């Protein structure tokens, strides 16, 4: 299995490099031979800091590839310039030279030229706006917002285009041009809105699987095509083209959604009988603010609430009567919405709840105790909403329900 090489490109000087171009040149390698993939993690304003980056010196394949993404806190949210990381150069945006590259979560300044030889480049969860960049000949495009860039922007895509929103508010583009054009794969759950009167938003895709697309004319392909209006966007006037949760398109999953799943972590841990006992721990990492309440007895010796990364914590810990016993642990990572409740007796020694990124989880114990070494663990690659319910009778788990939304 390929191993990760992490290269931190932070303009504040706290990473490995301050220039993406310099890091790409210095780290050039044969990733196939090394059985590795390389992640260029960006932080800060990287607009016009240097010329284009060229991946000609890299050897890649589908799994030993290159990933370019910002730090988690700076992922594109659909509002240009709203994140701490923004990328753009005045020459080619990226010179891929047909290497396997994934661009994930970037906020692109549009005053760049096209991607060069991007046949194996994938773009996902990103925002491109205001200027000259176009998406030509890439492998695929997913969950991305594009606005006020040249017509025929999404053109000659080799694979699928999914949950992409493209909007033209500028008046100088010719009415005869397209927003979506010549896409070989399926076009699904995509939105096109063109203020230019008489413009056609979609041309022909060669794949018959197109469905659930929307436009403000009649060109959206698919038997379940929809109509989009400015009111379907979160804030059309201020260029926030995320689909509004009140829109019927939102319920259908039509259009890009760059709104973070959570502003950080929301975690509630409740214990209602005795006290937090020795060495009970709550360890929280990344992007949370804190409320901790003990209402009757005491948090026991060596109980720990620890927060790392220097971030704020949104955490409520309530202890009203009984005890979290020795070595009970709640370990939570970034972007998690969790409720853990114990309402009569105690979490026993060794009980653990380990939760990974981007998961909604509820764990409830309603009468007796989580027994020694009881665990709930969810893998990091389960990034959609998953609910887990475990029912206990006395000290024996009677049923566990796992729902994998994916």
N, C-alpha and C positions, 0 to 999 in steps of 0.2 A: 504494500500500500504506500502510495506516495506520501512523503513527509513535507511539512510546511517550512518554507523559508520566509520569515517576516522581515521586511525592510521598511523602516519607519521614516517617512519623509515629512518632517514637521518644520514649518517655516519659523517657529520660535526657537529653533536650535536644540530642542530637547530630544530629538530623534537621532537617526543614523545619518540623515542628509537633510538639507534644506531645499534641494532642487530635485524634481522628479527626473529631469533629463540626466543630471549627474548620477543619480542612483541607478538608472537604467543602464548607463554606460558602465559603471563600476561593477555592477552585479551580473553582467552578462554571463550566461552559462548554458550548458547543454542539460536541460531539465530532464530529458528522457534518460540520459546516462546516469544522472544523479538520482533518478527516481524521486523527484521532488516537484512541488509546485511553489511558485513564488508569489507572495502577496506584497504589493506596494501600498502601504497604509498612509493616507495623506491627512494632513492637518494644517489649516491655515489658508490664506488667500494665495493661490498659485496661478493667478492670472498674469500672463505675459512676464513671468519671472525668467523664462529662457525660451529657446527655440523648441520645435517639436521633438518628441521622443521617438526613437527608431529602434524597433525590436529585431532588426536583421541579424544580430549576433546571438539570438536565442534559438534553441531547438526545443520544440514543444510538441505535445500531442493533446488529445482530448482531456486527459487527466493530469498530465504533467504540464501544466499551463501557467498562464500569467493572470493574476487578478489585481485590478486597480480599484481601490475603494477608500472612502474616508474613514476616520475613526467612527465608532458607533454613534457617539453623541452628535456628530456633524452630518449624518446622512441626509440626503435631499428630502425636503418635506413638502415640495410643491410650490414654495414661494422663493423666487429667485433672490439670491443673496442673503437668505434668512439663516443659513447654516454657517458655521465657522470655516468650512472648506468649500472653496469654489475654484474650478479649474478652467483655463482657457489660454490659448496662445494665438498669435496673429498669423501663424503659418498653418500647416496641417495639424489638426487636433491630435491625432495619434497616427503614427506610421506603423501599421500592423505588420505589413509584408506577409500576410496570410498566416501569421502565427496564431495559436489558440489563445485568445485574450478575452477576459470577461471584465466589463466595466460595470460596477455595482454601486449604486447609491450616490453618484456624483452629481453635483450642481455645476453644469457647464455654462460658462459664459459663451454666448453664441458668436462672438466676433472672431471666429476661427474658420479656417477652410475645412474641407471634408476630411473624413477618415481615409487614409491611403491604404489600398489593398487589404481591406478588412474582411476577407471572405470567411475567416474563422473567428471573427469578433462577435461577441454577444454583448448586448447592452440591456441592463435591467435596473429597475428601481431608481431611475435617474431623471434629471430635469435639464432640458436644453431650451435656451430662450435668447431672443433679442440679437439677431445678427445673421451671419452667413453660413453657419455650419449646417450640413445636410447629412442624412443617414442613407448612404448609398452602398449597396452591395454587402451589407453585413449579414451574418449568419441568421440572427434572430433578434427580436426586439420585444421586451416584456415590461409591463407596469412602468411606463415612462410617460412624462408630460413634455410636450414640445409646443412652443408657441412663438409666433412672430419671427419665424425663420423662413427661408425661401420656399415657395411652392414646389411641388414634386419633392418635398423633403424626405419622405419615406418612399424610397424608390429602389426597385430591383433587389428586394430582400429574398435571400435564398430559402429561408425557412419561414417559421410562423411569426405573426405579429399578434400579440395578446395583451389586452388591457392597456392599450396605448391611447392617450388623449392628445389630439393635435388641434390647435386653435390658431386662426389667422385673424388678427384685429387690425393689421396694417392695411392701408388703402392702396398702396402703389403696386401690388402684385397683379399681374394680368388675370382677368376673369377666366381665361381658358385653361389655366394651370390647375393641378391637383394637389391635395394634401397627401392622400395615399395613392400610390401608383405602382403597378407591375410587381406584385408580390407573389412569389411562387408558392408559398405555404398558405396555411389557413389564416384568415383574418377574423378574430373572435373577440367579443367584448370590447371593441374599440370605439372611440368617439371622434368625430370630426365636426368642427364648427367653424364656418367661414363667413366672415362679415361681408366679403366681397360679393355683391349681387351677381347672380348668374354663374358663379363658380360651381364646379362639380367636385364634391369632396372625396369620393372614392372612384378609382378606375377599376379595371378587372383584375381579380386574383384568379389563378389557374386552379386552385384547390376548391372543390365543391363543399368543403366542410365549414365554410364561413358562416357565422351565426352570431346573433345577439350583438349587433353593432348599432351605432346611433349616429345620426347626422341631422343637420338642420335643413337638408333637402331630401330628395328621395333616393340618394345613391348608396346608402348603407347596405352592404350585402348581407344576405341571410334571410331565412323565412321568418325569423323573430326579430327583424330589424326594428329599431326604435327611433323616436324623434327626440332631439336634444334642443333645449332652449337655454338662454343665459341663466335662468333661474335654477337650472340643474347643477350649476357649479357653486362651490362654496362662496366665492366672492369674485364674480366675473369682472367687475369694474376694477378691482385691484389685482387682477392676474393670478388669483388663486383658483386653479382649474381642477382641483380635487372635486370629485362628485359630492354634492351635499348629502348628508345622511337622510334628509327628508325626501330626496328625489327618488322616484320609482327606479331609476337606473342604479342607484346604490344597492337596493335589495337584490337586483339581478346580477350584481357584480360587474356592471358595464362601466368602463372607464378606469383610468389609472387611480390608484389610491396610495399617495405618498405620506399620508398622515401616520405618525408613529403609532404602533399598537398600544404603547403606554409611554407616558412621560418618564417613566423609570420603574420603580417597584412599589406596589401597594400590597402590604402584607399585614395580616391581622393574626396574632397568636393569643389565644385566650385560655387561661387556666383558672378554675373557679372554686377550688377547695382549700388547699394548703399553700405552701410557699414554693418559690423557685428554689430547688435544692442545689447542693454543691456542684460546681462545674457544669451547670446547665449553660448552654451557649446559643446565641443567635448571631450568626455571621452574615453580614450583608455586604455585597460588593456592588458598587457603581450606581450612581445617579438616583439616590433616594433621599427625604427629610424626616424628622423623627419624633414620634410621641411614644413614651413608655410609661405605663401606669401600673402601680401595685396598690391594691385598695384595702387589704386587710393585714395579712402577715408580711413576710419579707422575702425579697429575692435572697436565696441562700448564698453561703460562702462560695466565692469563685465563680458565681454565675456571670456570664459575659455577654454583653451586647457589643459587637465589634463591627465597625464600618471602615472599609478600606477605600482607597483611590482618592481620598480627600473630597468625596462628593457628598451632597446632601442626601438625607435618607427620609423616606416617607414610610414610617414603620410604627405600628401600634402594637404594644405588648401589654396585655392586661392580666393581672393576677389578682383574683378576688378572694380566694379562700384556701384552696389546696395547693399541691406542689407539682411543679415540673421536677422530676427526680433526676438523680445524678446522670450526667452525660447525655441528657436529651439535647438534640441539636436541630436547628432549622437553618439550612444553608441555601441561600437564594442568589441567583446570578441575574444579569441585566434583563430588563423588559419582561417582568413577570407580574401577574396579578393573582395573588394567592390568598386563600382563607383557610386557616387551620384552627380548628376549635376542639377543645377538650372540656366536657361540661360536668363531670362528677369526680372521678378519681384522677389518676395521674398518668402522664406519659412515663413509662418505665425506662429503666436503664437501656441505653443503646438504641432507643427509638430515633429514627432519622427521617427527615423529609429533605430530599435533594432535588432541586428544581433547576432546569436549564433555561436557556434563552427563549423568549417569545412564547410563553405557555400560560394558559389560564388553568388553574388547578384548585380544587377544593378537596380537603381531607377532613373528615368529621369522625370523631369518636364520641359516642353519646352515653355510655353507661360505665363500663369498666375501663380497662386500660389497654393502650397499645403495648403489646408484650415485647420482651427483650428482642432487640435486633430487628423489629418490624421496620420496613422501609417502603417508601414510595419514591421511585426514581424515574425520571423522564429524560429521554435522550435529547441532546441539543439540536438534532436535525428535525425534531418534531416541532416545526415552527408555526403551525396553525393552532387554532383554539382546540384544546383537548380538555375534557372534563373527566376526572377520576372520582368515583364514589366508592368508599369502602364501608361496609356495615359490620359492626362487631356485636356479638352476643357474649356476655361476661367477658372472658379474655380470649375468645376464639373468633377469628375473622370468618363471617358466614358468607359474605358475597363481596365481590369486587367487580365494578363495571368500568370498562375502559372504552371510551368512544374516541376513535381516531377520525376526525373530520376529514382528513385528507384521503 
